[in-house]
C-alpha cells in the first residue's frame, strides 16, 4: 500500500495513488443552512451564480462568505480525485482535494469582485499548499469558476493584486483559477463541518494574511 507521510502532504498526490473513496455521499441528507435558513445546496435561480473558493481551513472561509451576503454557503472538498471523501481522508493528503466553500450568491447584491476581494484578503494567496500552521494540499488557494466572467474577474484581480504584493516585497500569487468543467465535482463535507463557527463560537479560524489590500477593478465592465 502506498504511504503518504506528513513530509509529502505539500505535494499533490497522483490519481494512481489516491484513495478509492465511495459511491455514496458523506452528507446524504443536507440540513438547511443554520444561519441563513436556505437550502444548503440550492441550485442558482434567476440572477444567482455559484463560485467555489478554497483559502485554507474552510470553517472561517465559509463564515466570511455568509457574512458578506451570500445567499447560501456549504463546505466540502473539490479539485481532487477521490469520490465522496471523508474529512479524515482529505486530511491525509491522499485525495487531492482542497477544503472548499460553495458560495451561492446574487452578483447584483454581492458583486463577484467584492467576493473575490474578501477571498484574497482573508488568506495568504502567495503561500503554496499551506496557510499558517495548516500544511498540505488541502489548504491550497484556488478559485473554481462556473462562468467566464468569474474567470476573467479572477485573473484581472490577480494581476492587480500581484502588483501591490510585489511592491510590498511579497512573492508570487499561487492561487489556482480553474473551471468546474476541469476541476471535477464538489463533494459536500460532513454535517459537523457545515457552518462550523456558528455551531462552535470561538472555534479555530485561520488568520494567515498578507495585510495588503486587494484593489477592486476600477474601470470597465468589471467595476460594480
Protein Blocks (a to p, Z undefined) as FASTA:
>chain_A
ZZddfklmmpccdfklpcebjabdfblbccddfklopafklccdehiacddddebjfklm
mmmmmmnopabdcdddehilbghiafklmmnopnopacdddddddfklmgfklmmmmmmm
mpcfkbghiahjbgcjklpccdddfbfklmmmmmmmmmmmmmmmmmnopacdfbdcddfk
lnopaddddfklgoklmmmghiacdfbdehiacdddfedjklZZ
